Amino acid sequence: MRKLACDLRAAEHFRVNKGGSSLAGCRTPAAMLHRGIRGRQYASALNELAPVAPQTNGLFGFRIVDCGQCAIRNLKSAIVFAFLFLFTTAEAQEGTHGARQDAGPESAGLYTAPLDAALRTEIEGLLKGRNYSRAEELLASAIEKNPASSQLLTLLGGILFLDGKYLNCAIAMKKSEALTPLDERSRFTLAMSYVLLKRSDWARPELEKLAAGDPQKALYRYWIARLDYDALQYPAAIAGLQKALQLDPGFVRARDNLGLCYEALGKHTEALENYKEAVRLNRQAPRGSPWPPLNLAVLLLKSGKLDEAEAYVRESLRYDPAFAQAHCHLGVLLEKQRKPEEAVKELDQAATLDPAYPDPHYALARIYRKRGDLDKADKALATFLKLKSQEGKK
């Protein structure tokens, strides 16, 4: 269990600091990964991070993508890139939100794991209060006393997932799998961890195992199709989403993503039909999502149908008034309607709601430049470039 603790400490240190390490003597894969990244030895780090087959006695290796991404090299190329990025479909960020929403610990796991009653009650209280770090510490101590318990490891993995520590979650799940096969919920949480780590090549085999085990579950078909969409394999994604919709005709996200695929192929008639159906289904859902009306609005905005687009953007904001993407697109729309003051207000709100979101700053730079306020325009563009650079390093 000291190896597990060292793995988790190294992974967490890398996640938080991405810099110096106090783990120089630790020889676990996570620690060696950390040192590889710190020393810019990306090739060696790459060899540390690929998940190995379960037959390898549970050792969980790693591979990581090349972190030495090129920065934007000059202002001209940055502006071209920004222009193209701003008018892509809004759905781009929905995938990771959906992954966090779909996965997590099985609630029954806390009550079936080998914990004494007092400790179980304490952990239950911590989870209700979202004090995940303390719950993780208590479970790590329990695992040290009972290292052969796969239930404790999957429970820890689920809590790490809730805490946004996806690399740590994957480590715990793979160690559990080395002891006993993962249950369906835990394997899905592992797959979503890989999605959130942007490792679709790791996520796909896990999702394919789940789909083979339960061919009637639309959710697994949907997520395989999402991977195809992210890989620009639109025909494959369309086939997968259509299969998911055969299994669950009311699956809002599958219908919405089908619209995205058709839009990416330039088939705007089919995209419009699917977006409108997604919006209709979304209105009937117990808890509607802001994404379907926003995706429809973005397509209408591209088509110049400003009034119709505005109605759907505002519908998106009724589902989530703090939805930064909707405020940003409303700002762009208002700019096109020649309402610059209202546009600036919406774009400022988008930037406030999500300080890491670059797009509002580019739109603001454009508005300020049209006004002749070059100082504000330069400042907004500099913020955009800085945020885009940081986004590329994640």
N, C-alpha and C positions, 0 to 999 in steps of 0.2 A: 504493500500500500504506500510505502514511501515513494515508489516509482510513480504511482498515480498522483500523489500530492505534488511531486516535482514536475510531472507533465502539466498539471493544471496551473501551478504557479508560473511556469515558463510561458505557457500559452497566454495567461492573463497579463503577465508583464509585457509580452510582445504586443498584445491588443491595446493596452493602455499607453505604454510609453514609446514603443517603436524606437527605442534608443538604447541607452546603456543597460547593462545587465549585472545582477549580482549572482548569476547562476553559472559562473565560469566553471565550476567543478561538476555540474550536472550533466550526465551523458545521455539523458533521455532524448527521444526524437524532437520533442518540442523545444528543449534547450538548445540542441544543435541547430534546429531551424532558426531560432532567435539569433544565435551567433552568426549564422550565414547571412541573414538579412542585415544585421548590424554592420558586418564587414563587407557588404555589397557583394558577397560570394553567392550570386543568385543561382548559379548552376548547382552548387553543392546543396543550397537550401532547397532547390527543386527536388533533388533526390531524397530529401528527408520527409516530404509531405504527402506522397501518394498513399492512399489507404491500401493495405496489403490484404490478402485473402484471409479468411477466418482460420485457415489451417495453421497459421504461423504462431500458434500458441498465444494469440491475443495481443502480440506486439502491434502497436498502432503507429505506423510510420506516417510521414507527411510529404506532400509536395506543394509548392506554392507557385503561383504565376510570377513571371518576371516582374519585379517591382521597379525596375529601372525604366519606367515609362518616360518617353520624351516630353519635356515641357513644351508649351506653345512657344514657338521661337520668335515670332514677330507679330506686330499688331495687325498687319493686313491679314495674315492667315487666321488669326484669332477672330477677327470680325467676320470673315467668311464662315468659319466654323460656328460662330455664335448665331449667325443668321439661319443657317441650316438647322441647328439644334432647336431654336426657338419655335420652329414651325413643325416639328415632329409631333407625333400623337401623344396626348397627355398620359396615356396608359403606361408609359415606360416604367414608372415607379410603382405601379400597383402590384406587380408580381411579388416583391419582397414583403409588402404589407400583407398580401394574402397568405404568404408562407407563415408569417408570425401569427396570423389569425387562425390558420388551420391546425397548427401543431401545438405541442406542449405536453405536459405530463398527464398521464391518465389519473383521474381523481381517485380511483379505487386503489392506485398504487400505494398511497400513503397508508392505507388500512390493511393491506396485505403484506407489506414489507416487514421484515423481522425487527421491529422496534418495540421497546417497552412502552407501556401506556403513557407514562409521563412525558417521554421524549416525543412520542407521536402527537400528543396534545400540544406540546410547545411548538413543534414544527408547523402544525396546522394553524396555530395562531400567527406565526411568523409569515406564512404564505398569505393568509387573509390580510395582513398588514403590508404585504409586498416587501417584507424585509428578507429578500432572497439571499443576501450575502450571509446573514447569520444562519439561515436554514442550511445553506451549503456547508458552512463550517461544522454544524452539528452532524450532518450526514457524512461528511468526510471523516469525522471522528468515529462514527458508527461503522464505516467501511473499514477503518483500521482494525477494529475489533472483530469484524466479520468479513474478511476479504473475499470469501467465496460466494457472497450473496450477489447474484445478478440483479435481484429486485432492488437492492439499495443503489446499485450503479445506475439502473435505468431511472429510478426516482430522482437521483442526483442530476442525471442528464436532462431530465424534463425541467427541473428547476433552473438549471444553467441556461436552458433555452429561453425560459421566461425572462431571465435576467439579461438576455442579449449576449451571452457568452457562447457563441455558436461553435467555436473551435473546441472549447472545453467540453461542451455538450457532446460533440462528436467523439472526443477521446473517451468519455465515460460510457457512451453507448457501444463503442467498439470493444472496450474492455469487458462490458457485460456480455456482448455477443461471443467473446472468446470462452465464456463460461457456459452459457446456454443460448439457444437461438432467440433472437429478439421477438417479442410479441409485436403484433401489427402496429399498435399505436407508437411504440418505441422506434420501430423501423421507419415509420413515416416521419417522426420527429427528427431522426437522423437524416433522412432525405431532405427535409426542409432546412436543416442546419447547413447542408451542403449547398442548397440553393442560395441561402443567405450569405454563404462564403464565396458565392459566385463560382462554384465548382459543379457545373451541370454534368460534367463527365463522371463525377462521383455520385451525383443524385440520381442519374438515369438508371443505373443497375438496381438501386434500391427501390425505385418506383416501379420498375419492370417486375421485380419480385413480388411487390405488393399487388400489381395488376394481375399477375399470373395466379396469385393466391385467392383473389376475389375479383373475377372478371366482370362482375355486375356493379362494381363500385365506380361511379362516374368521377369521383374526386381524383383517383389515380390516373385515369385517362386524361383528365384535364391537365394535370401537372406535367405529364409526359408531353402533351401538346404545347404547354407553356415553354418547355425546354426547346422544342422544335421551333417555336416562334422566336425565341431569343437567339437561336442559331440561324435565323433567316430562312429556315426550311418551311416556307409557308404552305405548300401543298400537303406536306406531312402533318403540319399543325392543323390544317383545315380538316383532314381526315380524322385526326384524333379528337378534335372538338365536336365534330359531327357524331362520332361514336359516343362521346360523353353525353351529348344531348339526346341521343336515342335512349340511353340508360336513365337520364333525368331531364325531361323536356323543360323543366322549370329552372334549370341551372343558370342563373343570371350571368355569372362570370364567364361561363363557357360561351354563351350567346354573345356577350360583349367582346370577348377575345376573338370570336369568329369574325366579327366586324373589323377588328384590327387587322386580321390576316388579309381579308379582302381589300381593305384600304391600302395595305402595304403592297399588294399586287396591282394597285391602280384600278380595281373593280369597285368604283364608288357606289354604283347602284346596289350591288349586293351588300356592301358595307353599310349603307344607309338603312337597308331593310333590317339587317341584324342589329344595328344599334337601336333602331326604333323598337324592335321586339325586346331587346334587353331593357330598355327604359320602361316598357309596359310591364314586364315581369318584375322589374325592380320596384315599381310602384305597389305591386301586390305583396311584396316581401315584408315580413314582420319588421325587419330593420334594413331599410334601403341603403344602398351604397352611393356615394357621390360620383363614382367613376362612370357609370353608363351615361348619365346625361352630359357629363363633361366631354366624354369621347365623341358623342353625337354633336355637341356644340362645336368642338374643334373642327370636325369635318365640314359642318355648315359654314363655319368661319372661313375655312379655306376656299369654300365655294362662293363666298361673297354674300351669303344669306345672313346678314348681320342681325336683323330683328329676331329671326327664328333662333339663331345661335344664342342670342342674349337670353331668351326665355329658358333655354336648357342650362346655360351656365348658372342662372339664378336658381333653377331647380336643384342643381348640384349643391349650391350653397345652403339650400334649405335642409338638405341631409346633413351637412357639416359646415357650419358657419366659419369654422377655423381652417378650412381646406385651402391651403396656400396656392395650389395649382389653379383652382377655380378663380381665386381673386386675381391671379396673374393673367389668366386668359380673359377675364372680364376687363382688366385694364387694357390689354391689347385690343379688344373689341371696341372699347370706348374711344381709344385713340383713333381707330378706323372710322368711328362715327363723328370724329372731330370734336371730341369732348375731352381735351387734354387735362383739365383740372380734375375731373372725375377719374380719368385714367391714372393720373399720378397717385391719387388717394388709394385706389385699389392696388396698384403696384407696390406702394409703400406698405400697405397692410400685408400683402403677400410676403414681402421681405422681412417684416417683423414676425410674422407667424412662423416662418421657416428661415432662420438666418443663414442656413447652408445652401439655400436654393438660389442658383445663379440667375435664372431667367428674368426675374423682375428687374434686376439691375441693368441688363442689356436694354430692355424696353424703356426704362427710365432714361438711359443714356441717349437713346434715339429721340425721345421727346424733348429732352433738354437741349440737344443739338439743334433741333428744328426751331426751338425758341431763341437760340443764340446764346444760351447760358452755357458757355463752353467749360467753365470750371466745374459745374455740377455734372456735365456730361462726361468729362474726363474722370471725375471721381467715381461715377457710377460704372463706367466701363472698366476702370481699374479693379473695382470690387468684383465685377463679373469675372474678369480674368483670374483673379485670385481664387475665387470660389470654384471655378472650373478646374483650375490646376489642382486644388485640394481634392475635388471630386474624383479626378483621374487617378489619384494616389491611393484611394480607398480600396 
